[in-house]
Amino acid sequence: MTLRWALVASDGAARAGVLHTAHGAVETPVFMPVGTAGTVKAMTAEAVRSTGARLVLGNTYHLMLRPGAERVARLGGLHRFMDWRGPILTDSGGYQVMSLSELREMDEGGVTFRSHLDGTRHRLTPERSVEIQRLLGADIAMCLDECTPFPATEAAAAASMRLSMRWAARCRAAFVPRPGHGLFGIVQGGVYPELRAESVAALTAIGFEGYAIGGLAVGEGQAAMFAVLDGTVPLLPADRPRYLMGVGTPADLVGAVRRGVDMFDCVLPTRSGRTGRAYTRRGVLNLRNARHAEDPGPLDPACGCPACKNHSRAYLHHLFKAREMLGPMLLTWHNLQYYQDLMRGLRAAILAGRFEEAAAEAAAGWTAEPAEAAEAAA
């Protein structure tokens, strides 16, 4: 049997389920830490596991360039290579390739691009993307798509989406079914409801193990993103997992779960951790700011990560001011722990039939601390 998802409970449109994969079951809603190049930055695999994360994301573009998909396959696959025992989702490489605007040429067949590492030329087609993800051993593979830029005219968004739909059919034909593995189609269409509906219709006619919503969190703003979800999510098959790509802040996650989304990934918690920003139950903190310099209290008293259990805000502030590598490591760990705790809490609330109460409690907590946007000297 290929990868499958089962609904356990719902509360309004919010859903709690279980995703069954070749490397184990994953409870949803779920946030996937991003392991771009075969590692979640600043974290060991064991540290990632300790947060409760069961599913991580790998990046096809980066891994195909270095160390190479064939090499990873010869070494036993990405799970063994990066010491990850749970399931792995790999993106198709499309987002990164499309961002190389000065280094790529796109046509109906695929994309030719120059590596950002050494300038060598490469060709990525729907078939090659699926092959790379098979070589890596991904439990969940993604279709190659063109990531429509924002803003885009309706005509440009339509042409981009329809190319992605033709590529999706080629990816489906190239995908080799294996027990516990699956391929997700990606809904495109910019901020245009009719195009999103057309994309959903094209993908469901092809048939996939899951459906992703792409092309959001690219500058359109949260209200526009939620409007797209309001129009798109109800069109997706109710018996398949729904994945919102590249999203987002804690408020984004809560809003998307409210609308029936099951899966998320984003670099925000890890990238923010490396720059001194912490996501807590009382809001976002900047540990570089002077007000933390003599604070003996924990970062988040309700958090069980090492940064919160073993260290003070003052110590974390010191680490960032001294540019010690332990600072980004501890704060990355904390942010991932917070995201996992948030998703577990939302799932528990759905199971208990109190999702809206839990969402309101989380939102109220985020305003408890003074807003911190910029660094103050210390």
URZI-V27066 format. One line per field, one symbol per residue. ss: DSSP state (H for helix, E for strand, L for the rest). phi: phi as a letter, one per 40 degrees, with the letter a starting at -180 (. if undefined). A space follows every 50 residues. Layout:
ss->???
phi->???
This chain:
ss->LLLEEEEEEEELLEEEEEEEELLEEEEELEEEEEELLLLLLLLLHHHHHH LLLLEEEEEHHHHHHLLLHHHHHHLLLHHHHHLLLLEEEEELLHHHHHLL LLLEEELLLEEEEELLLLLLEEEEEHHHHHHHHHHHLLLEEELLLLLLLL LLLHHHHHHHHHHHHHHHHHHHHHLLLLLLLEEEEEELLLLLHHHHHHHH HHHHHHLLLEEEELLLLLLLLHHHHHHHHHHHHHHLLLLLEEEELLELLH HHHHHHHHLLLLEEELLHHHHHHHLLEEEELLEEEELLLHHHLLLLLLLL LLLLLHHHHHLLHHHHHHHHHLLLHHHHHHHHHHHHHHHHHHHHHHHHHH HHLLHHHHHHHHHHHLLLLLLLLLLLLL
phi->.cdabbcbabagccbbabcbbcbhcbcbcbbbccbdbgacdgbcccccdc cgcbbbbbbcdccccachcccdccchgcdcdbfbcccbbbccgccccccc dcbbbbadcibbabcccbgccbbbbdccccccccccgccbbbccaccccb cacccccccccccccccccccccccccadgbabbcbcbhgcbdccccccd ccccccgbcabbbbgbfbhcgccccccccdcbdcccdccbcbbccgbicd cccccccdchcbbaaacdccccdcbgbbcbcbhcbbcccccccbccccda dccbcdcccbbcccccdddcccfcccddccccdccccccccccccccccc ccgbccccccccccccbccdcbbbcbcb
